[in-house]
């Protein structure tokens, strides 16, 4: 999840927004009994923050044993220098040995072609997927530009002949318009989709 405001917003507003999301997760997901971790990159003017919402807690850092919590916890920290942030399945493999060295060396390099950064992430992801079956070899990578020096874009990395098992999301001005985009691409008559279905996918915080 990514939030960006070039004009800059207050820390109180960020925490208020995350508190709202945390409340929704507690109400609609926590009772399901499954672990979930939501990572967010927040750009506030010239500052950047990494936030996390999770209902799983590591109880033994050595064995990576964890326990499921009854509600979601929230943490947020400012990023003041280039940093690699990893979470989820396969994170241990990413942050060890050659993979970690590659990412930490690359993250501090300013490239004129962001695609090189994206390709590296895809290579590391596929390498980790070979060692951890919980990790999909398919990789959806998004690049967000801080300025107008290059455009933000995203790409799904696959090998020739491979088909992906997930959708390519289309976010427009903070609203998930994936349903509408897929309908347009498929040539569907949009008038056949009930208004309730549109509202369900377009619903955002009031």
BELWOTA-V142118 format. One record per residue. N is the residue number from 1. SS is DSSP state (h for helix, s for strand, l for the rest). OMEGA is omega as a letter, one per 40 degrees, with the letter a starting at -180 (* if undefined). BURIAL is b if it has 16 or more other C-alpha atoms within 10 Angstrom, else e. Layout:
n->N ss->SS omega->OMEGA burial->BURIAL
n->N ss->SS omega->OMEGA burial->BURIAL
//
This chain:
n->1 ss->l omega->a burial->e
n->2 ss->s omega->i burial->e
n->3 ss->s omega->a burial->e
n->4 ss->s omega->i burial->b
n->5 ss->s omega->a burial->e
n->6 ss->l omega->a burial->e
n->7 ss->l omega->a burial->e
n->8 ss->l omega->i burial->e
n->9 ss->l omega->a burial->e
n->10 ss->l omega->i burial->e
n->11 ss->h omega->i burial->e
n->12 ss->h omega->a burial->e
n->13 ss->h omega->i burial->e
n->14 ss->h omega->a burial->b
n->15 ss->h omega->i burial->e
n->16 ss->h omega->i burial->e
n->17 ss->h omega->i burial->e
n->18 ss->h omega->i burial->b
n->19 ss->h omega->i burial->e
n->20 ss->h omega->i burial->e
n->21 ss->h omega->i burial->e
n->22 ss->h omega->i burial->b
n->23 ss->h omega->i burial->e
n->24 ss->h omega->i burial->e
n->25 ss->h omega->i burial->b
n->26 ss->h omega->a burial->b
n->27 ss->h omega->a burial->e
n->28 ss->h omega->a burial->e
n->29 ss->l omega->a burial->b
n->30 ss->h omega->a burial->b
n->31 ss->h omega->a burial->e
n->32 ss->h omega->i burial->e
n->33 ss->l omega->i burial->e
n->34 ss->l omega->i burial->e
n->35 ss->l omega->i burial->b
n->36 ss->l omega->i burial->b
n->37 ss->s omega->i burial->e
n->38 ss->s omega->i burial->e
n->39 ss->s omega->a burial->b
n->40 ss->s omega->i burial->b
n->41 ss->s omega->a burial->b
n->42 ss->s omega->i burial->b
n->43 ss->s omega->a burial->b
n->44 ss->s omega->a burial->b
n->45 ss->l omega->i burial->e
n->46 ss->l omega->a burial->e
n->47 ss->s omega->i burial->e
n->48 ss->s omega->i burial->b
n->49 ss->s omega->i burial->b
n->50 ss->s omega->a burial->b
n->51 ss->s omega->a burial->b
n->52 ss->s omega->i burial->b
n->53 ss->s omega->a burial->b
n->54 ss->s omega->i burial->b
n->55 ss->s omega->i burial->b
n->56 ss->s omega->a burial->b
n->57 ss->s omega->i burial->e
n->58 ss->s omega->a burial->e
n->59 ss->s omega->i burial->e
n->60 ss->s omega->a burial->e
n->61 ss->l omega->a burial->e
n->62 ss->l omega->a burial->e
n->63 ss->l omega->a burial->e
n->64 ss->l omega->i burial->e
n->65 ss->s omega->a burial->e
n->66 ss->s omega->i burial->e
n->67 ss->s omega->a burial->e
n->68 ss->s omega->a burial->b
n->69 ss->s omega->i burial->b
n->70 ss->s omega->i burial->e
n->71 ss->s omega->a burial->b
n->72 ss->s omega->i burial->b
n->73 ss->s omega->a burial->e
n->74 ss->s omega->i burial->e
n->75 ss->s omega->a burial->e
n->76 ss->s omega->i burial->b
n->77 ss->s omega->i burial->e
n->78 ss->s omega->i burial->e
n->79 ss->s omega->a burial->e
n->80 ss->l omega->i burial->e
n->81 ss->l omega->i burial->e
n->82 ss->l omega->a burial->e
n->83 ss->l omega->i burial->e
n->84 ss->l omega->i burial->e
n->85 ss->l omega->a burial->e
n->86 ss->l omega->i burial->e
n->87 ss->l omega->i burial->e
n->88 ss->l omega->a burial->e
n->89 ss->l omega->i burial->e
n->90 ss->l omega->a burial->b
n->91 ss->h omega->i burial->e
n->92 ss->h omega->a burial->e
n->93 ss->h omega->i burial->b
n->94 ss->h omega->a burial->b
n->95 ss->l omega->i burial->b
n->96 ss->l omega->i burial->e
n->97 ss->h omega->a burial->e
n->98 ss->h omega->a burial->e
n->99 ss->h omega->a burial->b
n->100 ss->h omega->a burial->b
n->101 ss->h omega->a burial->e
n->102 ss->h omega->a burial->e
n->103 ss->h omega->a burial->b
n->104 ss->h omega->i burial->e
n->105 ss->h omega->a burial->e
n->106 ss->h omega->a burial->b
n->107 ss->h omega->i burial->e
n->108 ss->l omega->a burial->e
n->109 ss->l omega->i burial->e
n->110 ss->l omega->a burial->e
n->111 ss->l omega->i burial->e
n->112 ss->l omega->i burial->e
n->113 ss->l omega->i burial->e
n->114 ss->h omega->a burial->b
n->115 ss->h omega->i burial->b
n->116 ss->h omega->i burial->e
n->117 ss->h omega->a burial->b
n->118 ss->h omega->i burial->b
n->119 ss->h omega->i burial->e
n->120 ss->h omega->i burial->e
n->121 ss->h omega->i burial->b
n->122 ss->h omega->i burial->b
n->123 ss->h omega->i burial->e
n->124 ss->h omega->i burial->b
n->125 ss->h omega->a burial->b
n->126 ss->h omega->i burial->b
n->127 ss->h omega->i burial->b
n->128 ss->h omega->a burial->b
n->129 ss->h omega->i burial->b
n->130 ss->h omega->a burial->e
n->131 ss->h omega->a burial->e
n->132 ss->l omega->a burial->e
n->133 ss->l omega->i burial->e
n->134 ss->l omega->a burial->e
n->135 ss->l omega->i burial->b
n->136 ss->l omega->i burial->b
n->137 ss->l omega->i burial->b
n->138 ss->l omega->a burial->b
n->139 ss->s omega->i burial->b
n->140 ss->s omega->a burial->b
n->141 ss->s omega->i burial->b
n->142 ss->s omega->i burial->e
n->143 ss->s omega->i burial->e
n->144 ss->l omega->a burial->e
n->145 ss->l omega->i burial->e
n->146 ss->l omega->a burial->e
n->147 ss->l omega->a burial->e
n->148 ss->l omega->a burial->e
n->149 ss->l omega->i burial->e
n->150 ss->l omega->a burial->e
n->151 ss->l omega->i burial->e
n->152 ss->l omega->i burial->e
n->153 ss->s omega->i burial->e
n->154 ss->s omega->a burial->e
n->155 ss->s omega->i burial->e
n->156 ss->s omega->a burial->e
n->157 ss->s omega->i burial->b
n->158 ss->l omega->i burial->e
n->159 ss->l omega->a burial->e
n->160 ss->l omega->i burial->e
n->161 ss->l omega->i burial->e
n->162 ss->l omega->i burial->e
n->163 ss->l omega->a burial->e
n->164 ss->l omega->a burial->e
n->165 ss->l omega->a burial->e
n->166 ss->l omega->a burial->e
n->167 ss->l omega->i burial->e
n->168 ss->l omega->a burial->e
n->169 ss->l omega->i burial->e
n->170 ss->l omega->a burial->e
n->171 ss->s omega->a burial->e
n->172 ss->s omega->i burial->e
n->173 ss->l omega->i burial->e
n->174 ss->l omega->a burial->e
n->175 ss->s omega->i burial->e
n->176 ss->s omega->i burial->b
n->177 ss->l omega->a burial->b
n->178 ss->h omega->a burial->b
n->179 ss->h omega->a burial->e
n->180 ss->h omega->a burial->b
n->181 ss->h omega->i burial->e
n->182 ss->h omega->i burial->e
n->183 ss->h omega->i burial->e
n->184 ss->h omega->a burial->e
n->185 ss->h omega->a burial->e
n->186 ss->h omega->i burial->e
n->187 ss->l omega->a burial->e
n->188 ss->l omega->i burial->e
n->189 ss->l omega->a burial->e
n->190 ss->h omega->a burial->e
n->191 ss->h omega->a burial->e
n->192 ss->h omega->i burial->e
n->193 ss->l omega->a burial->e
n->194 ss->l omega->i burial->e
n->195 ss->h omega->a burial->e
n->196 ss->h omega->a burial->e
n->197 ss->h omega->i burial->e
n->198 ss->h omega->a burial->e
n->199 ss->h omega->a burial->e
n->200 ss->h omega->a burial->e
n->201 ss->h omega->a burial->e
n->202 ss->h omega->a burial->e
n->203 ss->l omega->i burial->e
n->204 ss->l omega->a burial->e
n->205 ss->l omega->i burial->e
n->206 ss->l omega->* burial->e
//
